[in-house]
Amino acid sequence: MHKMGRTRLLVSDFVLSFMWVWSSVIVRIFVFKYLSLGHDHLGEIVKAALSVINMFLFAFLVNFTRGGAYNPLTVLSSAMSGDFANFIYCVGARIPTQVLGSIVGVKLIIDTIPEVGRGPRLNIDIHQGALTEGLLTFAIVIISLGLATKIRGSFFMKTWISSLSKLTLHILGSDLTGGCMNPASVMGWAYAKGDHITKEHILVYWLAPIEATILAVWIFKWLVKPEKQDKTDSKSKSD
């Protein structure tokens, strides 16, 4: 990838990460303040529907920016499949840029709308929290890799399945860890509170998801590779 392409990706990552932390806040404000819906079934259904629409919007923006991302785990997952230089670029430049975009976004949110809240909270033991975030991340990475491999070219179908999967996993983990599956956005809120260097934040929202992502990529490669080899073996036998 040439220098201009890499610079464009970094700018895209910053902007998308900035927009992502704002989008969830805007959805909550729109549902609970402007529509005056409570945290009942109707309010949660409307919020879920808008969250899916929001994920479609960001999927479109990812395509529009030709690879921009707002989640370090997405970047890490794809980086592990590339060469070493690309891996270093992703870990050393793209992920810090996404974190910076999230921090700037949250800072602006708190300055503009102070009553908006304080981001995700860990409501369980630190080790249970790490296990929860790890399992949620493992599930979504496996689903994403499966969609990229099995459903090629169908933007709507891939985004629909991915969005519903993310929403379901988020709901499952929301009362435990916040169900984030995005270290950059959590870092934005943690930095604003001064909690970004605590053991809880690093273990639950960084180490566990990163380890789960690496494990998911390895397991997916291990499961998919034999299938490809079997096809080539059977083809060579038939020849």
C-alpha positions in Angstrom: 0.0 0.0 0.0 1.5 3.4 -1.0 1.9 6.3 1.4 -1.2 8.3 0.3 -3.4 5.2 0.6 -2.1 4.6 4.2 -2.6 8.3 5.1 -6.2 8.2 3.7 -6.9 5.1 5.8 -5.6 6.7 9.0 -7.9 9.8 8.4 -10.8 7.5 7.7 -10.1 5.5 10.9 -10.0 8.7 13.0 -13.2 10.1 11.5 -15.2 6.8 11.7 -14.0 6.2 15.3 -15.1 9.8 16.2 -18.5 9.3 14.6 -19.0 5.8 16.1 -18.9 7.0 19.7 -21.2 9.9 18.8 -23.7 7.6 17.0 -24.6 5.5 20.0 -25.1 8.6 22.1 -27.3 10.3 19.4 -29.5 7.1 19.2 -30.0 7.1 22.9 -30.9 10.8 23.1 -33.3 10.5 20.1 -35.1 7.6 21.6 -35.3 8.5 25.3 -35.3 12.3 25.1 -36.9 13.4 21.8 -39.3 10.5 21.4 -39.8 10.5 25.2 -39.8 6.7 25.2 -38.9 4.9 28.5 -36.7 1.9 29.0 -39.7 -0.3 28.4 -40.2 -2.8 25.5 -41.2 -0.2 23.0 -38.2 2.1 23.8 -35.8 -0.8 23.6 -37.3 -2.1 20.3 -37.0 1.4 18.7 -33.5 1.8 20.0 -32.5 -1.7 18.6 -34.0 -0.8 15.2 -32.1 2.5 15.0 -28.9 0.7 16.1 -29.3 -1.7 13.2 -29.8 1.2 10.8 -26.8 2.9 12.3 -24.7 -0.2 11.7 -25.8 -0.3 8.0 -24.7 3.4 7.8 -21.3 2.6 9.1 -21.0 -0.5 6.9 -21.7 1.8 3.9 -19.0 4.3 5.2 -16.5 1.5 5.5 -17.0 0.7 1.9 -17.1 4.3 0.9 -13.7 5.0 2.6 -12.3 1.8 1.0 -11.4 0.0 4.2 -11.7 2.6 7.0 -12.5 1.1 10.4 -13.7 2.1 13.8 -12.9 -1.1 15.8 -9.3 -2.2 16.5 -10.4 -5.8 16.5 -11.6 -5.6 12.9 -8.2 -4.2 11.9 -6.3 -6.8 14.0 -8.3 -9.6 12.5 -7.5 -8.6 8.9 -3.9 -7.7 9.8 -3.2 -11.2 11.0 -4.0 -12.5 7.5 -1.6 -10.1 5.8 2.2 -9.6 5.7 4.3 -8.5 8.7 4.7 -4.9 7.4 0.9 -4.5 7.2 0.6 -6.0 10.7 3.0 -3.4 12.1 1.2 -0.6 10.2 -2.2 -1.7 11.7 -1.0 -2.2 15.2 1.4 0.8 15.3 -0.7 3.4 13.4 -4.3 2.4 12.7 -5.3 1.2 16.1 -3.8 4.2 18.0 -5.5 6.5 15.4 -8.9 4.8 16.2 -8.2 5.2 19.9 -7.4 8.9 19.4 -10.6 9.4 17.3 -12.7 7.8 20.1 -11.0 9.9 22.9 -11.6 13.2 20.9 -15.2 12.1 20.2 -16.0 11.3 23.9 -14.3 14.5 25.1 -16.5 16.5 22.7 -19.6 14.6 23.9 -18.9 15.3 27.6 -18.2 19.0 26.9 -21.4 19.3 24.8 -23.8 17.0 26.5 -22.5 16.4 30.1 -25.7 14.5 31.2 -25.2 11.8 28.6 -23.6 9.2 30.9 -20.2 7.8 31.5 -19.9 4.9 29.0 -19.8 1.1 29.7 -19.4 -0.2 33.3 -18.1 -3.5 34.6 -20.9 -4.9 36.9 -19.2 -8.3 37.6 -15.9 -9.7 38.8 -12.9 -8.7 36.7 -12.2 -12.2 35.6 -15.8 -12.9 34.7 -15.8 -9.6 32.8 -12.7 -10.6 30.9 -14.3 -14.0 30.1 -17.6 -12.3 29.0 -15.9 -9.8 26.7 -13.6 -12.5 25.3 -16.5 -14.8 24.5 -18.6 -12.0 22.9 -15.5 -11.0 20.8 -14.7 -14.5 19.8 -18.3 -15.0 18.6 -18.5 -11.8 16.5 -15.0 -12.4 14.9 -16.0 -15.9 13.9 -19.3 -14.7 12.4 -17.5 -11.8 10.6 -14.9 -14.2 9.1 -17.6 -16.6 8.1 -19.6 -13.9 6.4 -16.5 -12.6 4.5 -15.7 -16.2 3.3 -19.1 -17.7 2.6 -21.2 -14.7 1.5 -19.2 -12.8 -1.2 -20.5 -9.6 -2.8 -23.9 -9.4 -1.0 -23.6 -6.1 1.0 -27.2 -6.2 2.3 -27.1 -9.8 3.5 -23.7 -9.6 5.1 -24.5 -6.4 6.9 -27.9 -7.6 8.0 -26.5 -10.8 9.6 -23.6 -9.0 11.1 -25.7 -6.2 12.5 -28.2 -8.6 14.1 -25.3 -10.7 15.5 -23.6 -7.6 17.0 -26.9 -6.3 18.5 -27.7 -9.7 20.0 -24.2 -10.1 21.5 -24.3 -6.5 22.8 -27.7 -7.1 24.5 -26.4 -10.4 26.1 -23.4 -8.6 27.6 -24.8 -5.1 28.2 -25.7 -5.7 31.9 -22.4 -7.4 32.6 -19.6 -5.5 30.9 -21.5 -3.2 28.5 -21.1 -5.7 25.7 -18.7 -3.4 23.9 -16.5 -5.6 21.7 -14.7 -2.4 20.7 -11.6 -1.4 22.8 -11.2 2.0 21.1 -14.7 3.3 22.1 -14.3 2.0 25.6 -10.9 3.6 25.8 -12.5 7.0 24.9 -14.9 6.8 27.9 -12.2 5.3 30.2 -9.8 8.1 29.3 -12.5 10.7 30.1 -12.9 9.2 33.6 -9.2 8.6 34.1 -9.7 4.8 34.2 -7.7 4.0 31.1 -4.7 2.6 32.9 -6.5 0.5 35.5 -6.1 -3.2 35.6 -9.9 -3.6 35.1 -9.9 -1.6 31.8 -6.7 -3.2 30.4 -7.7 -6.8 31.2 -11.4 -6.7 30.4 -11.6 -4.3 27.5 -8.2 -4.8 25.8 -6.4 -8.1 26.6 -9.4 -10.4 26.6 -10.9 -9.1 23.3 -7.4 -9.1 21.6 -6.7 -12.7 22.8 -10.2 -13.8 21.7 -9.6 -12.2 18.2 -6.3 -14.0 17.7 -7.8 -17.3 18.9 -10.9 -16.8 16.6 -8.7 -16.1 13.6 -6.5 -19.1 14.2 -9.4 -21.5 14.8 -11.2 -20.2 11.8 -8.1 -20.7 9.6 -7.7 -24.2 11.1 -11.4 -25.1 10.4 -11.6 -23.6 6.9 -8.2 -24.7 5.6 -8.8 -28.5 5.6 -12.0 -27.9 3.6 -10.0 -26.2 0.9 -7.3 -28.8 1.0 -9.9 -31.6 0.7 -11.3 -29.9 -2.5 -7.9 -29.7 -4.1 -7.1 -33.3 -3.0 -10.3 -34.6 -4.5 -9.7 -32.6 -7.7 -6.2 -34.0 -8.1 -7.5 -37.5 -7.6 -10.3 -37.0 -10.2 -7.7 -35.7 -12.6 
